[in-house]
Amino acid sequence: MADKKARKRPNKDVRQQVAALPLRIDEDDNLRVLLITSRETQRWVLPKGNLMRGKTPARAAAIEALEEAGVVGKIYKKPYDTFQYWKRGRKAFIFADVTVFLLVVTGMRATWKEQNQRRMVWVTPAQAAVMVVEPSLQALLQNLELDDATQRLVRKHLQAADEDA
């Protein structure tokens, strides 16, 4: 019985986080990924943060994307992938395991919470893979470049959104 409880308890040495993978199709029909800079080190990252009490992981990822990048759209509830990195803590680095959710971007707010604290750029997945420093995030973005099914999903959702407009 104690073993079951131990397995259900999260590892306190690992921080569980969520991230949005903001995607859109550009005017040349190419898939684009939104990267933002982290506030402290100014490295290129995805919008991400901690789990939020009372919110599903996908909803928490969508909220992070809105607060950090001002983007809104369709968040997919099923995780797309995960990546890991060492998060800078107050006194030490903490290992973080990040669950990533696709966010098909349909709009951008004129103002948002962290607007003046970050830079942002839309790039291809291949370009994004070169810009980020976390090796497992690089791999995720390299795989996205080759992921035809996800690219079709994004196109399909955006076409449906255009037809509804």
MOLIN-V211725 format. One record per residue. RES is the residue in one small letter. PSI is psi in radians with two decimals (999 if undefined). Layout:
res = [RES:RES]
psi = [PSI:PSI]
This chain:
res = [m:a:d:k:k:a:r:k:r:p:n:k:d:v:r:q:q:v:a:a:l:p:l:r:i:d:e:d:d:n:l:r:v:l:l:i:t:s:r:e:t:q:r:w:v:l:p:k:g:n:l:m:r:g:k:t:p:a:r:a:a:a:i:e:a:l:e:e:a:g:v:v:g:k:i:y:k:k:p:y:d:t:f:q:y:w:k:r:g:r:k:a:f:i:f:a:d:v:t:v:f:l:l:v:v:t:g:m:r:a:t:w:k:e:q:n:q:r:r:m:v:w:v:t:p:a:q:a:a:v:m:v:v:e:p:s:l:q:a:l:l:q:n:l:e:l:d:d:a:t:q:r:l:v:r:k:h:l:q:a:a:d:e:d:a]
psi = [-0.74:-0.58:-0.73:-0.77:-0.72:-0.66:-0.53:-0.49:2.30:2.65:2.06:-0.25:-0.10:2.20:2.20:2.17:2.95:2.63:2.60:2.49:1.52:2.20:2.60:2.96:2.26:-3.14:-0.32:0.23:0.52:2.48:2.35:2.54:2.44:2.14:2.59:2.86:2.58:2.70:-0.73:-0.89:-0.15:0.43:2.75:2.29:3.02:2.71:2.15:2.85:-2.97:2.81:2.65:2.26:2.29:0.00:2.51:2.77:-0.71:-0.76:-0.71:-0.69:-0.73:-0.70:-0.73:-0.74:-0.69:-0.84:-0.68:-0.49:-0.14:0.29:2.58:2.77:-2.73:2.01:2.30:2.32:-0.47:2.25:2.45:-0.76:-3.06:2.78:2.85:2.66:2.93:2.03:2.34:2.06:-3.10:-0.71:-0.31:2.94:2.55:2.34:2.25:2.37:2.07:2.16:2.24:2.32:2.36:2.38:1.88:1.95:2.19:-0.14:2.92:2.34:2.64:-0.59:2.64:2.92:-0.88:0.46:-0.73:0.09:-0.14:2.73:2.81:2.70:2.45:2.16:2.91:2.78:-0.66:-0.74:-0.74:-0.69:-0.55:-0.55:-0.56:2.71:-0.35:2.09:-0.70:-0.45:-0.64:-0.81:-0.75:-0.78:-0.63:-0.71:-0.66:-0.65:-0.58:0.00:1.50:-0.63:-0.75:-0.69:-0.69:-0.71:-0.79:-0.82:-0.77:-0.79:-0.75:-0.62:-0.75:-0.69:-0.66:-0.67:-0.55:-0.38:999]
